[in-house]
Amino acid sequence: MFKKTTLLALLFSSLFLVGCNLGGGAPAGFDTGDASDEAAAVELPDVIKIGYIGPLTGNAAGYGQDMKAGIELYFSENHTIGDSTVEVIYEDGKCNGQDAANAAQKLINIDKVQVILGGQCSGETLAAAPIAEANKVLLFSSLSSSPDVTTAGDYVFRNYPSDEQVAKTMVDDILAHGYESVAVLTEQSDYAQAYRGAIARHLATAGKESVLDEPFAADNTDFRTLLAKVQESGADVLIVIPQSPVVGAFAVKQAAELGLNIQIYGGDTLPAPDFFDTAKDAAEGVKVVMVAEDPSRSGYSEKAAELPAPQSAAVIPLFGYDAANIVANGIAAVGYDGTALKDYLYSMPTFKGVASDVKFDENGDNNVSAGVKVAKDGEFVFVTE
């Protein structure tokens, strides 16, 4: 579906709030407005219900729980929007389309929400999108990175980068280091297969193609047959894109056990304690390409310190914090209505969040830079070369 920007929200330009704090003290370094005065301009229900869809159980639960923690932190600081209390209803999307679709139906038809924060896994968002679209409910993801999310619907937004740009950063880094033969292993999931397509496109633009391109089943734990194929292909670099850090860790560990001396690249699903716990010493030197977080941003360190120890990348819950802030600003400005919120997000000025700046394009995407990290002594650190 082609997404078009609407201009209705320009009528509310005087109500825009950039980085405001609705019902508590202002985060350090943020411009603030008087949210109670702004909210008074629109009619709000006594209780504002906001839905959430993300993996709260299973191999990808770390991402869903981290995102939930960021959202909870924001609303623990901001209990109300105007005089209305806020209730966030958390649903377990389990990182699969069917559970996410069921969750979206429940949130929209039973809980009557006008906005859903999620999904987090790309498969969750893509399954929930047509339901949200049909019911004119805002769907706002802070983690789904599949390029397919770009055209998922007019009510679908994300403040996280698309894997289209992340894959380009990965391919550029591979070519800059002189690697010639690329092998690609990708999980059979919406996220990984869309990522695979982006890698292929950017390799083709550079006049190259992979020497091996193989899928693997979700939750696979035995990569030895596939890794033997990688060895036989003569590849000098391997890209492994799983949905969860543990699955990626098995691939990395077994590559080392087979004596496969090859540079391995992965996506943003690898940075997590579970990856290092499973891959152990084999993790050293693995590269990942992911959102380029900036701890020097105003509010970043303060908010990160208030969160539980992350189960994934440290920046992930901060994207959830920002999403909650943006949605709360929108409700205060234009009311509790999916269409009005959609129009607000398209036309809002740049939001200075703790994780990133946010300015949505005509597809509801936000342009966030990607960077390269390397595993060193049990953590991923940005490459400085």
Secondary structure, 3 states (H helix, E strand, C coil): CCCCCCCHHHHHHHHCCCCCCCCCCCCCCCCCCCHHHHHCCCCCCCEEEEEEEECCCCCCHHHHHHHHHHHHHHHHHCCEECCEEEEEEEEECCCCHHHHHHHHHHHHHCCCCCEEEECCCHHHHHHHHHHHHHHCCEEEECCCCCHHHHHCCCCEEECCCCHHHHHHHHHHHHHHCCCCCEEEEEECCHHHHHHHHHHHHHHHHCCCCCCEEEEECCCCCCCHHHHHHHHHHCCCEEEEECCCHHHHHHHHHHHHHCCCCCEEEECCCCCCHHHHHHHHHHHCCCEEEEECCCCCCCCHHHHHHHCCCCCCCCCHHHHHHHHHHHHHHHHHHHCCCHHHHHHHHHHCCCEECCCCEECECCCCCECCCEEEEEEECCEEEECCC
